[in-house]
Amino acid sequence: MTINQLNLPGEATLDPTIEFNRPLSEHWQQPKAILLTGATGFLGAYLLDELLHQTTADIYCLVRCSDGNAGKERLKKHLQFYLLWNEDFAHRIIPIVGDLSQPLLSLSEQEFDYLATHIDIIYHNGAFVNASRPYSTLKAVNVLGTQEILRLASLKQTKPVHFISTIAVLFSSAYAQAVKITETDLPDLSTLKGGYKQSKAVAEQLVTIAQKRGLPASIYRCARMLGHSKTGIMGNFQDLLSRMLKTCIQLGQFPEIEMEPDIVPVDYVSQAIIYLSKQEAYLGKAFHFLNNQQMTWQSLMAEIGSFGYSLEAVTYDEWLAKLKKNVKTDPIYASLWLMVSTANQLFPLNDQLDDSYTRQCLTKPSIVCPPVDKKLLYTYLNYFQKSGYIKFG
Ligand SMILES: NC(=O)c1ccc[n+]([C@@H]2O[C@H](COP(=O)([O-])OP(=O)(O)OC[C@H]3O[C@@H](n4cnc5c(N)ncnc54)[C@H](OP(=O)(O)O)[C@@H]3O)[C@@H](O)[C@H]2O)c1
């Protein structure tokens, strides 16, 4: 499928046999069984932890693995890595060996039927998260996987679906002139560029079609997530910002660009999602997780300088030229070069994005997004150093 052949609005079709005319699971508010996808990922670890603490349900986790024991071991190691493992909860974590990219999630009809019968509510967080892959590569997991989740939600009792999306689905020229982009705005499939955004936007559209067919489904659009605000722990550093930070530190230079990278700590997002998903009044709504107290790129670089790294400000073109010159000396430069040379904008300015409705709904005082300040930055840089991702300054 070439870019020219891709008819994105045409991709957003939900199997007409998926209908939601059965009663809602009677336990959806006090679920006995929850399906969580993507529990072995970054946000998934924290969603699993929240669900274990905030509910008494068994959490069925769709995991790619050879068998149930391997799945259990994977999930245990994963939670241990994030310092979230609690043996007392172990019996409530039930791995389901499956694959989002396959029909029926690669389960047998009996297994799919068993899940459809027992699950009360679904958190669909799993995805192929990769900004440099084309839509055609991501479609099976992100789009067709979402369709299989909606199929599961439709069978037996109707199960509310909580779909994790990205705020990037709204980064399209259709919104260039908008003063505000709010939670009720929808991705514009005809103008959206970039395979990952496209695949998440089409998946959102499938969820929207399912809503129109009667499914109570909520959508959670997250900005760029970094580590826990207290520990800074991150499972991988594949995102653009982490690569930019490491590259600038290693090159000793940063580009002078006008931007404010929107960073939300993963613990804010996971707590907010689970809190909002438990309020009946918010079922079927969309939410934005943004950081309204950001730091400009220049201030961020100045803070990194004060952490012991010497960083020189240069023009964007000079910085790009240096990056290009060094592409063969470190794999991180090559991967960053690929990202920056194909991106329309490095970190699109986000001042149109609005999360007023989400903040209005987040009435629990303990769930607030921490500001991007010296303290948060130091937590992250400390973890970057402790994990060996960057060398000490
Ligand atoms: N990270 C961010 O900054 C960010 C920002 C906005 C939105 N989001 C959204 O948040 C969600 C979680 O993102 P993340 O950063 O936590 O991603 P992640 O760390 O890459 O985790 C992705 C999860 O999806 C699972 N997965 C991928 N392909 C699968 C398949 N074929 N079958 C079953 N499971 C599969 C992965 O399983 P394996 O462990 O087996 O690979 C993993 O558990 C995604 O929906 C993403 O779009 C993330």
The ligand as a Gaussian input file, in Angstrom:
#p B3LYP/6-31G(d) Opt

LIG

0 1
 N        4.269000       6.355000      25.223000
 C        3.674000       7.511000      24.928000
 O        4.254000       8.592000      25.092000
 C        2.249000       7.514000      24.430000
 C        1.673000       8.756000      24.126000
 C        0.359000       8.784000      23.694000
 C       -0.376000       7.618000      23.603000
 N        0.205000       6.430000      23.892000
 C       -0.641000       5.224000      23.778000
 O       -0.569000       4.543000      25.011000
 C       -0.666000       3.139000      24.800000
 C        0.515000       2.455000      25.480000
 O        1.713000       2.985000      24.946000
 P        3.119000       2.572000      25.559000
 O        4.028000       3.705000      25.383000
 O        2.926000       1.978000      26.893000
 O        3.553000       1.451000      24.512000
 P        4.535000       0.231000      24.694000
 O        5.398000       0.380000      25.883000
 O        5.189000       0.043000      23.360000
 O        3.554000      -0.989000      24.946000
 C        2.747000      -1.492000      23.942000
 C        2.036000      -2.697000      24.473000
 O        1.220000      -3.234000      23.415000
 C        1.533000      -4.603000      23.266000
 N        1.397000      -5.090000      21.910000
 C        1.981000      -4.605000      20.793000
 N        1.683000      -5.390000      19.754000
 C        0.877000      -6.366000      20.228000
 C        0.252000      -7.492000      19.636000
 N        0.388000      -7.768000      18.333000
 N       -0.497000      -8.299000      20.408000
 C       -0.618000      -8.068000      21.740000
 N       -0.053000      -7.003000      22.356000
 C        0.696000      -6.184000      21.609000
 C        2.989000      -4.710000      23.676000
 O        3.286000      -6.071000      23.928000
 P        4.811000      -6.617000      23.865000
 O        5.375000      -6.284000      25.204000
 O        4.650000      -8.060000      23.618000
 O        5.492000      -5.891000      22.745000
 C        2.984000      -3.825000      24.899000
 O        2.446000      -4.512000      25.999000
 C       -0.719000       2.924000      23.297000
 O       -2.047000       2.720000      22.904000
 C       -0.180000       4.227000      22.729000
 O       -0.731000       4.493000      21.463000
 C        1.500000       6.340000      24.300000

